[in-house]
């Protein structure tokens, strides 16, 4: 009688272990598959956006931008505009130091705070 009871208790323990093992495996694989589906769905979203961006490229406009980038900009005309609108550092310092109407540099000492 004791042997049959021990045998039956051992059988129940084995069954409970197998049941818990199957639940754990089911949970682990379910979580793994869910994570993989989330990863691949996010990848599909990114690929879809990339595909749409590629389809929205205007080949003619892109080619025009490329053609314009082949030629160096005309810096001489831009430099003339800058020169016309600005004074040299020497001209700026002299105009700030001159006494109005005399054309002479004032002899005020510089203060260290300025």
C-alpha positions in Angstrom: 0.0 0.0 0.0 2.8 2.4 0.8 4.5 1.7 -2.5 1.4 2.5 -4.5 0.8 5.7 -2.6 4.4 6.8 -3.2 4.1 5.8 -6.8 0.9 7.8 -7.3 2.4 10.8 -5.5 5.5 10.6 -7.7 3.2 10.4 -10.8 1.3 13.5 -9.7 4.5 15.4 -9.1 5.8 14.4 -12.6 2.4 15.5 -14.1 2.5 18.8 -12.3 6.1 19.4 -13.4 5.2 18.6 -17.0 2.2 20.9 -16.9 4.2 23.8 -15.4 7.0 23.1 -18.0 4.4 23.3 -20.8 3.0 26.6 -19.4 6.4 28.1 -19.1 7.4 27.1 -22.6 4.2 28.4 -24.0 4.7 31.8 -22.1 8.3 32.1 -23.3 7.6 31.3 -26.9 4.5 33.6 -26.9 6.5 36.5 -25.5 9.3 35.8 -28.0 6.9 35.7 -31.0 5.2 38.9 -29.8 8.5 40.7 -29.5 9.5 39.5 -33.0 6.2 40.6 -34.5 6.6 44.1 -32.9 10.2 44.3 -34.3 9.2 43.3 -37.8 6.1 45.5 -37.8 8.2 48.5 -36.8 10.7 47.5 -39.5 7.9 47.3 -42.0 6.8 50.8 -41.0 10.3 52.2 -41.5 10.6 50.4 -44.9 7.2 51.7 -46.0 8.2 55.3 -45.1 11.5 54.9 -46.9 9.8 53.5 -50.0 7.3 56.4 -50.0 10.2 58.9 -49.7 12.0 57.2 -52.6 8.8 57.4 -54.7 8.4 61.1 -53.9 11.9 62.0 -55.3 11.5 64.4 -58.3 14.2 63.2 -60.7 14.1 66.4 -62.8 14.4 68.7 -59.8 17.2 66.6 -58.3 19.1 66.6 -61.7 18.7 70.4 -61.8 20.2 70.8 -58.3 23.1 68.5 -59.3 23.7 70.5 -62.5 23.8 73.7 -60.6 26.2 72.3 -58.1 28.7 71.6 -60.9 29.3 75.3 -61.5 31.2 77.4 -58.9 29.3 80.4 -57.6 30.3 83.8 -58.8 32.2 85.0 -55.7 33.5 88.2 -57.3 30.1 89.8 -57.6 29.3 88.8 -54.0 32.6 90.2 -52.8 31.9 93.6 -54.6 28.6 93.8 -52.7 30.2 93.2 -49.4 33.0 95.7 -50.1 30.4 98.4 -51.1 28.4 97.9 -47.9 31.2 97.8 -45.4 34.1 99.9 -44.3 37.6 98.5 -43.6 38.6 98.2 -39.9 41.0 101.1 -40.3 38.2 103.4 -41.7 35.9 102.4 -38.8 38.5 103.1 -36.1 39.5 106.4 -37.6 35.9 107.6 -38.0 35.3 106.8 -34.3 38.4 108.6 -33.1 38.3 111.7 -35.2 37.0 114.9 -33.6 34.2 116.1 -35.8 35.2 118.6 -38.4 38.9 118.6 -37.6 40.1 115.3 -39.1 42.4 114.9 -36.1 42.6 111.9 -33.8 41.6 112.7 -30.3 44.1 112.1 -27.5 41.8 110.6 -24.9 43.5 107.8 -22.9 41.9 104.4 -23.2 40.2 103.1 -20.1 40.9 99.5 -19.1 37.2 98.7 -18.7 36.3 99.1 -22.3 
